[in-house]
Amino acid sequence: MHEASIVHSLLQQVAEHVPANTDVMSVRVRVGRLTGISPDALVFYFEALRGESIGDQCALLVAQPPLRARCEACRREQEFTDWEWECAICKSGPLRYLNGSEVELEAIEVEDKWRLFGSKKRSSAKTTH
Amino acid sequence: METIRIEEKILGKNDALAATNRQRFEAAGVFAVTLVGSPGGGKTRLLERAVPRLSESLHVGVVEGDIETARDGQRIAALGVPVTQVVTNGTCHLNAGMIGKALEGLPLEELDLLVIENVGNLVCPASYSLGEHLRVVVLSTTEGEDKPLKYPAMFRQADALVLNKIDLLPYVPIDVAELEKFARQVRPGLPIFRTSAQTNEGIEQWTEWLNERRQSWRLGNWTS
């Protein structure tokens, strides 16, 4: 259930990037496969909590990039869709993962009608809006 | 539709607070160790055994994290060391902000070693750095050998594994060699200690290792 805390942080972060009462269409995040964070649970909590800040229509899009790892024995780099424990090529070496720990807000999508203020924080955006 | 590129860490605020905690530890000369593990694995009991031993040469402080009750904090206070109890009221993990507040209740300048016992949970604490120098996973023999593979996010960031309740080995079907193999597949080279907080077996080896790690940190031979 740590996904609830993560969604709480995410919603605060989104609100800092758009003026109050903006209809956000979608929020894109990237979650690595080594984090133990469940995309389904993120979406569940997002749908439960989004209404208070960014509206009930906003979708959460969770990307899980493929894993890249290098074998400590044969040094070859390889890609996995899920967590693996040994080299797929030489079958002996332990793997050192090169990614998989990402928990990142990639992008926010909003309606055209709202002029963008880049990544200005909410307070400064308010005064120009 | 317009797209605003953000590209920021979602838990960046926690990471920043963890970095602040780390600075406070460094400034006060305090080596910080977090214990994580399932509920009932024996984390508090291990501390009840380890703290008196560690206190022979170090000033030890403790932060106890629990979803409810101050029971663990009271058990540690009975050992005569400074302790702050954090009650999360339902939150399944400690975060760096909670630790920052907990430090206010401890005489940090007087301490050499701070042990933080996280909420019993093999999943959620993995996402939240607290600014500690070491993370130790406590697993008990009754939990089975497959746990490193089932909870890899937690074992992946472990600096040591303490296999507790080894006094129960004659009675429980666990393959310890297999457990050690799995743990080191997830975290190559992981130091593993076998302990019983009931009989005291192995506690000395573990506390000795903590002392050595603290010593190498103090001498500046520290990379993580």
Interface residues (C-beta under 8 A of the other chain):
Chain A: M1 H2 S5 I6 S9 L10 Q13 H17 V18 M25 V29 L34 T35 G36 I37 E72 W83 W85 E86 P94 V103 E104 L105 E106 A107 I108 E109 V110 E111 D112 W114 L116 G118 S119
Chain B: M1 E2 T3 I4 R5 I6 E7 E8 K9 I10 L11 G12 K13 N14 T91 C92 H93 N95 V123 C124 A126 S127 Y128 L149 Y151 P152 A153 M154 R156 R184 Q185 V186 P188
